[in-house]
Amino acid sequence: MLTSLRERKRYLAFEVVSESPIQDFNAVSHAVWDKALEYLGELGCAKAGIMIMQDKYNVEKQRGLIRVNNKSVDKLRATLALIDQIDNEHVIVRSRGVSGVLNKAEGKYIAG
Protein backbone atom coordinates (compact mmCIF):
# COMPACT_ATOMS: atom_id res chain seq x y z
CA MET A 1 0.00 0.00 0.00
CA LEU A 2 1.21 3.47 -0.77
CA THR A 3 2.30 5.34 2.33
CA SER A 4 0.22 8.36 1.30
CA LEU A 5 -2.97 6.26 1.42
CA ARG A 6 -2.25 4.65 4.74
CA GLU A 7 -4.39 5.72 7.68
CA ARG A 8 -2.38 7.68 10.25
CA LYS A 9 -3.17 6.51 13.74
CA ARG A 10 -2.89 8.23 17.09
CA TYR A 11 -2.97 6.79 20.57
CA LEU A 12 -5.17 8.75 22.96
CA ALA A 13 -4.52 8.09 26.65
CA PHE A 14 -7.53 8.42 28.95
CA GLU A 15 -8.17 8.27 32.68
CA VAL A 16 -11.35 7.31 34.52
CA VAL A 17 -11.95 9.34 37.70
CA SER A 18 -14.45 7.78 40.12
CA GLU A 19 -15.15 7.54 43.85
CA SER A 20 -14.80 3.77 43.92
CA PRO A 21 -12.43 1.88 41.60
CA ILE A 22 -13.84 0.33 38.44
CA GLN A 23 -12.11 -3.02 38.04
CA ASP A 24 -13.95 -4.25 34.92
CA PHE A 25 -12.31 -3.26 31.63
CA ASN A 26 -15.36 -4.51 29.71
CA ALA A 27 -17.58 -2.00 31.52
CA VAL A 28 -15.24 0.84 30.53
CA SER A 29 -15.06 -0.43 26.96
CA HIS A 30 -18.86 -0.71 26.68
CA ALA A 31 -19.31 2.81 28.06
CA VAL A 32 -16.89 4.24 25.46
CA TRP A 33 -18.47 2.32 22.59
CA ASP A 34 -22.04 3.17 23.61
CA LYS A 35 -21.27 6.88 23.86
CA ALA A 36 -19.25 6.83 20.60
CA LEU A 37 -22.14 5.22 18.74
CA GLU A 38 -24.57 7.70 20.28
CA TYR A 39 -22.42 10.76 19.51
CA LEU A 40 -20.68 9.80 16.24
CA GLY A 41 -23.03 7.18 14.81
CA GLU A 42 -21.97 3.96 13.13
CA LEU A 43 -20.46 5.68 10.11
CA GLY A 44 -18.53 8.13 12.29
CA CYS A 45 -17.15 5.30 14.42
CA ALA A 46 -16.10 3.41 11.30
CA LYS A 47 -14.32 6.46 9.88
CA ALA A 48 -12.64 7.17 13.23
CA GLY A 49 -11.24 3.62 13.43
CA ILE A 50 -11.67 3.49 17.20
CA MET A 51 -9.93 0.55 18.90
CA ILE A 52 -9.84 0.33 22.69
CA MET A 53 -6.69 -1.52 23.70
CA GLN A 54 -7.46 -4.05 26.45
CA ASP A 55 -3.85 -5.04 27.11
CA LYS A 56 -2.88 -1.38 27.71
CA TYR A 57 -5.51 -0.72 30.40
CA ASN A 58 -4.05 -0.16 33.89
CA VAL A 59 -6.68 -1.22 36.44
CA GLU A 60 -4.91 0.32 39.45
CA LYS A 61 -4.55 3.77 37.89
CA GLN A 62 -7.72 3.42 35.75
CA ARG A 63 -5.85 4.57 32.65
CA GLY A 64 -5.90 3.18 29.16
CA LEU A 65 -5.19 3.76 25.47
CA ILE A 66 -7.49 4.08 22.50
CA ARG A 67 -6.20 3.92 18.93
CA VAL A 68 -7.93 6.38 16.60
CA ASN A 69 -7.50 7.97 13.17
CA ASN A 70 -5.54 11.23 13.31
CA LYS A 71 -8.47 13.24 11.91
CA SER A 72 -10.87 11.98 14.60
CA VAL A 73 -8.89 12.70 17.77
CA ASP A 74 -11.02 15.72 18.74
CA LYS A 75 -14.25 13.79 18.14
CA LEU A 76 -13.02 11.01 20.42
CA ARG A 77 -12.07 13.54 23.11
CA ALA A 78 -15.58 14.97 22.96
CA THR A 79 -17.03 11.47 23.19
CA LEU A 80 -14.98 10.70 26.31
CA ALA A 81 -16.09 13.97 27.92
CA LEU A 82 -19.73 12.93 27.48
CA ILE A 83 -19.35 9.71 29.49
CA ASP A 84 -20.87 10.24 32.94
CA GLN A 85 -21.64 6.71 34.19
CA ILE A 86 -19.93 3.32 34.13
CA ASP A 87 -21.71 0.45 35.90
CA ASN A 88 -24.10 2.90 37.64
CA GLU A 89 -21.09 4.74 39.10
CA HIS A 90 -20.70 8.45 38.39
CA VAL A 91 -17.40 9.02 36.59
CA ILE A 92 -15.37 11.59 34.72
CA VAL A 93 -13.37 10.32 31.76
CA ARG A 94 -10.63 12.70 30.75
CA SER A 95 -8.03 12.71 28.05
CA ARG A 96 -4.42 12.65 29.30
CA GLY A 97 -2.62 13.08 25.99
CA VAL A 98 -2.14 11.96 22.41
CA SER A 99 0.85 10.40 20.70
CA GLY A 100 1.61 8.88 17.33
CA VAL A 101 3.93 6.29 18.90
CA LEU A 102 2.51 3.50 21.06
CA ASN A 103 5.50 3.15 23.40
CA LYS A 104 5.67 6.89 24.02
CA ALA A 105 1.94 7.07 24.81
CA GLU A 106 2.19 4.09 27.14
CA GLY A 107 5.28 5.33 28.97
CA LYS A 108 4.39 8.98 29.27
CA TYR A 109 0.63 8.93 29.86
CA ILE A 110 -0.21 5.51 31.33
CA ALA A 111 2.76 4.79 33.61
CA GLY A 112 3.62 8.38 34.43
Phi and psi in degrees as GROMACS dihedral restraints (atoms count N, CA, C in turn):
[ dihedral_restraints ]
;  ai    aj    ak    al  type     phi  dphi    fc
    3     4     5     6     1   -65.1    20    10
    4     5     6     7     1   140.5    20    10
    6     7     8     9     1   -65.0    20    10
    7     8     9    10     1   -27.3    20    10
    9    10    11    12     1   -72.2    20    10
   10    11    12    13     1   -20.1    20    10
   12    13    14    15     1   -95.5    20    10
   13    14    15    16     1    -9.9    20    10
   15    16    17    18     1   -71.7    20    10
   16    17    18    19     1   140.1    20    10
   18    19    20    21     1   -71.6    20    10
   19    20    21    22     1   128.9    20    10
   21    22    23    24     1   -86.6    20    10
   22    23    24    25     1   129.1    20    10
   24    25    26    27     1  -108.9    20    10
   25    26    27    28     1   152.8    20    10
   27    28    29    30     1  -128.3    20    10
   28    29    30    31     1   154.0    20    10
   30    31    32    33     1  -113.1    20    10
   31    32    33    34     1   113.6    20    10
   33    34    35    36     1   -98.9    20    10
   34    35    36    37     1   121.7    20    10
   36    37    38    39     1   -89.7    20    10
   37    38    39    40     1   136.0    20    10
   39    40    41    42     1  -130.1    20    10
   40    41    42    43     1   161.0    20    10
   42    43    44    45     1  -135.8    20    10
   43    44    45    46     1   135.9    20    10
   45    46    47    48     1  -100.0    20    10
   46    47    48    49     1   121.9    20    10
   48    49    50    51     1  -106.7    20    10
   49    50    51    52     1   120.8    20    10
   51    52    53    54     1  -148.6    20    10
   52    53    54    55     1   161.4    20    10
   54    55    56    57     1   -69.6    20    10
   55    56    57    58     1   -44.3    20    10
   57    58    59    60     1  -113.6    20    10
   58    59    60    61     1   145.4    20    10
   60    61    62    63     1   -63.7    20    10
   61    62    63    64     1   142.3    20    10
   63    64    65    66     1  -103.8    20    10
   64    65    66    67     1   108.7    20    10
   66    67    68    69     1   -84.9    20    10
   67    68    69    70     1   -22.9    20    10
   69    70    71    72     1   -89.3    20    10
   70    71    72    73     1   111.6    20    10
   72    73    74    75     1   -63.3    20    10
   73    74    75    76     1   -37.3    20    10
   75    76    77    78     1   -61.4    20    10
   76    77    78    79     1   -35.8    20    10
   78    79    80    81     1   -65.2    20    10
   79    80    81    82     1   -41.2    20    10
   81    82    83    84     1   -65.3    20    10
   82    83    84    85     1   -45.2    20    10
   84    85    86    87     1   -60.7    20    10
   85    86    87    88     1   -45.5    20    10
   87    88    89    90     1   -63.5    20    10
   88    89    90    91     1   -38.9    20    10
   90    91    92    93     1   -63.7    20    10
   91    92    93    94     1   -42.5    20    10
   93    94    95    96     1   -65.4    20    10
   94    95    96    97     1   -46.4    20    10
   96    97    98    99     1   -64.8    20    10
   97    98    99   100     1   -43.4    20    10
   99   100   101   102     1   -60.7    20    10
  100   101   102   103     1   -45.0    20    10
  102   103   104   105     1   -70.4    20    10
  103   104   105   106     1   -35.9    20    10
  105   106   107   108     1   -64.9    20    10
  106   107   108   109     1   -42.2    20    10
  108   109   110   111     1   -66.7    20    10
  109   110   111   112     1   -36.6    20    10
  111   112   113   114     1   -68.2    20    10
  112   113   114   115     1   -43.4    20    10
  114   115   116   117     1   -83.0    20    10
  115   116   117   118     1   -46.1    20    10
  117   118   119   120     1   -95.2    20    10
  118   119   120   121     1   -25.9    20    10
  120   121   122   123     1    82.5    20    10
  121   122   123   124     1   172.1    20    10
  123   124   125   126     1   -67.0    20    10
  124   125   126   127     1   -41.4    20    10
  126   127   128   129     1   -66.7    20    10
  127   128   129   130     1   -41.1    20    10
  129   130   131   132     1   -63.7    20    10
  130   131   132   133     1   -39.8    20    10
  132   133   134   135     1   -65.8    20    10
  133   134   135   136     1   -39.0    20    10
  135   136   137   138     1   -65.8    20    10
  136   137   138   139     1   -42.5    20    10
  138   139   140   141     1   -67.9    20    10
  139   140   141   142     1   -33.9    20    10
  141   142   143   144     1   -72.7    20    10
  142   143   144   145     1   -26.2    20    10
  144   145   146   147     1    64.4    20    10
  145   146   147   148     1    40.6    20    10
  147   148   149   150     1   -68.0    20    10
  148   149   150   151     1   130.7    20    10
  150   151   152   153     1  -140.5    20    10
  151   152   153   154     1   113.0    20    10
  153   154   155   156     1   -85.1    20    10
  154   155   156   157     1   125.3    20    10
  156   157   158   159     1   -93.6    20    10
  157   158   159   160     1   106.6    20    10
  159   160   161   162     1   -66.3    20    10
  160   161   162   163     1   -39.6    20    10
  162   163   164   165     1   -73.7    20    10
  163   164   165   166     1   -10.4    20    10
  165   166   167   168     1  -102.8    20    10
  166   167   168   169     1     8.3    20    10
  168   169   170   171     1   -87.3    20    10
  169   170   171   172     1   125.0    20    10
  171   172   173   174     1   -98.4    20    10
  172   173   174   175     1   109.7    20    10
  174   175   176   177     1   -68.0    20    10
  175   176   177   178     1   -38.0    20    10
  177   178   179   180     1   -65.6    20    10
  178   179   180   181     1   -44.5    20    10
  180   181   182   183     1   -91.2    20    10
  181   182   183   184     1    -8.8    20    10
  183   184   185   186     1    56.1    20    10
  184   185   186   187     1    46.9    20    10
  186   187   188   189     1  -123.0    20    10
  187   188   189   190     1   149.8    20    10
  189   190   191   192     1  -155.4    20    10
  190   191   192   193     1   180.0    20    10
  192   193   194   195     1  -124.8    20    10
  193   194   195   196     1   143.5    20    10
  195   196   197   198     1  -127.7    20    10
  196   197   198   199     1   128.5    20    10
  198   199   200   201     1   -87.8    20    10
  199   200   201   202     1   136.5    20    10
  201   202   203   204     1  -149.0    20    10
  202   203   204   205     1   156.5    20    10
  204   205   206   207     1   -65.3    20    10
  205   206   207   208     1   145.6    20    10
  207   208   209   210     1   -63.9    20    10
  208   209   210   211     1   -24.4    20    10
  210   211   212   213     1   -83.5    20    10
  211   212   213   214     1    -9.7    20    10
  213   214   215   216     1  -113.1    20    10
  214   215   216   217     1    13.4    20    10
  216   217   218   219     1   -62.1    20    10
  217   218   219   220     1   -45.4    20    10
  219   220   221   222     1   -66.3    20    10
  220   221   222   223     1   -35.6    20    10
  222   223   224   225     1   -65.1    20    10
  223   224   225   226     1   -39.4    20    10
  225   226   227   228     1   -67.8    20    10
  226   227   228   229     1   -39.4    20    10
  228   229   230   231     1   -59.9    20    10
  229   230   231   232     1   -42.7    20    10
  231   232   233   234     1   -64.3    20    10
  232   233   234   235     1   -39.5    20    10
  234   235   236   237     1   -61.8    20    10
  235   236   237   238     1   -45.0    20    10
  237   238   239   240     1   -63.3    20    10
  238   239   240   241     1   -37.2    20    10
  240   241   242   243     1   -66.4    20    10
  241   242   243   244     1   -24.6    20    10
  243   244   245   246     1   -80.6    20    10
  244   245   246   247     1   -15.0    20    10
  246   247   248   249     1   -72.8    20    10
  247   248   249   250     1   124.6    20    10
  249   250   251   252     1  -124.1    20    10
  250   251   252   253     1   -11.2    20    10
  252   253   254   255     1  -142.8    20    10
  253   254   255   256     1   139.7    20    10
  255   256   257   258     1  -135.8    20    10
  256   257   258   259     1   120.9    20    10
  258   259   260   261     1    52.7    20    10
  259   260   261   262     1    48.3    20    10
  261   262   263   264     1    58.1    20    10
  262   263   264   265     1    23.1    20    10
  264   265   266   267     1  -113.5    20    10
  265   266   267   268     1   128.0    20    10
  267   268   269   270     1   -69.0    20    10
  268   269   270   271     1   129.6    20    10
  270   271   272   273     1  -137.6    20    10
  271   272   273   274     1   163.8    20    10
  273   274   275   276     1  -124.5    20    10
  274   275   276   277     1   126.2    20    10
  276   277   278   279     1  -109.1    20    10
  277   278   279   280     1   119.2    20    10
  279   280   281   282     1  -123.5    20    10
  280   281   282   283     1   151.6    20    10
  282   283   284   285     1   -82.7    20    10
  283   284   285   286     1   133.8    20    10
  285   286   287   288     1  -100.2    20    10
  286   287   288   289     1   -25.9    20    10
  288   289   290   291     1   165.4    20    10
  289   290   291   292     1   168.8    20    10
  291   292   293   294     1  -130.8    20    10
  292   293   294   295     1   141.2    20    10
  294   295   296   297     1  -144.5    20    10
  295   296   297   298     1   153.8    20    10
  297   298   299   300     1   -91.1    20    10
  298   299   300   301     1    -6.2    20    10
  300   301   302   303     1  -118.5    20    10
  301   302   303   304     1   126.8    20    10
  303   304   305   306     1   -60.2    20    10
  304   305   306   307     1   -48.2    20    10
  306   307   308   309     1   -63.5    20    10
  307   308   309   310     1   -37.0    20    10
  309   310   311   312     1   -67.0    20    10
  310   311   312   313     1   -43.6    20    10
  312   313   314   315     1   -63.2    20    10
  313   314   315   316     1   -41.7    20    10
  315   316   317   318     1   -67.6    20    10
  316   317   318   319     1   -44.8    20    10
  318   319   320   321     1   -72.3    20    10
  319   320   321   322     1   -40.9    20    10
  321   322   323   324     1   -83.3    20    10
  322   323   324   325     1   -40.2    20    10
  324   325   326   327     1  -104.0    20    10
  325   326   327   328     1   -27.1    20    10
  327   328   329   330     1   -90.7    20    10
  328   329   330   331     1   -52.5    20    10
  330   331   332   333     1   -76.6    20    10
  331   332   333   334     1   -37.5    20    10
